[in-house]
Amino acid sequence: MKVLLSKREKEISILIAKGYKDYEISETLFISRRRVGEIILNIKKKYKLNSRVSIGILVYHFGWLSINEVVREVDGKNVQQEENSIH
């Protein structure tokens, strides 16, 4: 039997793979931190996972995100943080 994630579960999985924390996910998707935690628990149960790292690996396995996308995003955040610290 194939296990499928809902659209929201997939969105959250991708954000986890990008390194977002629960509060960042809740702010990005406009949902409560508690709801984020519940959705993460559902993802872990569906695929019998034990960690957020496992969710990230799952995202790459399914091809929902490439390493280049993550590197670009991290570089963009670093540039913004450096610019903010200069001012």
PEQUIWO-V170051 format. One record per residue. N is the residue number from 1. RES is the residue in one small letter. PSI is psi as a letter, one per 20 degrees, with the letter a starting at -180 (none if undefined). OMEGA is omega in whole degrees, 0 to 359 (* if undefined). NEAR is the number of other C-alpha atoms within 12 Angstrom. Layout:
n:res:psi:omega:near
N:RES:PSI:OMEGA:NEAR
N:RES:PSI:OMEGA:NEAR
This chain:
n:res:psi:omega:near
1:m:p:181:5
2:k:p:179:6
3:v:p:180:12
4:l:q:175:15
5:l:q:174:24
6:s:r:179:15
7:k:g:181:12
8:r:g:178:23
9:e:h:179:29
10:k:g:178:27
11:e:g:181:27
12:i:h:177:42
13:s:g:180:42
14:i:g:179:36
15:l:h:176:34
16:i:g:179:36
17:a:h:178:34
18:k:i:177:33
19:g:j:179:24
20:y:q:174:26
21:k:r:182:21
22:d:g:183:27
23:y:h:178:21
24:e:h:177:19
25:i:g:181:30
26:s:h:178:25
27:e:h:181:17
28:t:g:185:18
29:l:j:179:19
30:f:l:174:16
31:i:r:183:19
32:s:q:178:17
33:r:h:178:20
34:r:g:179:15
35:r:h:177:21
36:v:g:179:31
37:g:g:179:23
38:e:g:181:19
39:i:g:178:30
40:i:g:178:38
41:l:g:178:22
42:n:g:179:25
43:i:g:180:34
44:k:g:180:25
45:k:g:182:19
46:k:h:183:20
47:y:j:179:24
48:k:l:181:16
49:l:q:182:18
50:n:i:186:18
51:s:r:175:19
52:r:h:178:29
53:v:g:178:21
54:s:h:177:22
55:i:g:178:37
56:g:g:178:33
57:i:g:178:25
58:l:g:179:28
59:v:g:179:29
60:y:h:181:24
61:h:g:180:16
62:f:i:178:17
63:g:k:180:17
64:w:i:184:24
65:l:p:176:26
66:s:q:180:20
67:i:h:179:19
68:n:h:178:14
69:e:h:181:19
70:v:g:181:23
71:v:g:179:16
72:r:g:181:15
73:e:g:179:20
74:v:g:178:18
75:d:g:179:15
76:g:g:178:14
77:k:g:180:17
78:n:g:179:14
79:v:g:180:14
80:q:g:180:14
81:q:g:179:13
82:e:g:179:12
83:e:g:180:11
84:n:h:182:10
85:s:h:179:9
86:i:h:185:8
87:h:none:*:7
